């Protein structure tokens, strides 16, 4: 299976000193389980909280990166976040 290179991402300085929560989504993702060969389908949201020292990327790049990560077969449990119980 061919492994595709990551999409190009250009960073730029946080000139406006953004410090508010930004959410990108929903992003529809599709993949296949590399163990069971079953489809993995879902939606995800990406949240980021920049500060005055953060470099930023365009919001559309987050969906391209998510699609790139999910474009090859993988084990579903490794792509699902595990939240600690508090």
Buried (B, 14 or more C-beta within 10 A) or exposed (E): EEEEEEEEEEEEEBEEEBEEEEEBEEBEBEBBBBEEEEEBEBEBEBEBEBEEEBEBBEEEBBBBBBBEEBEEBBEBEEBEEEEEEE
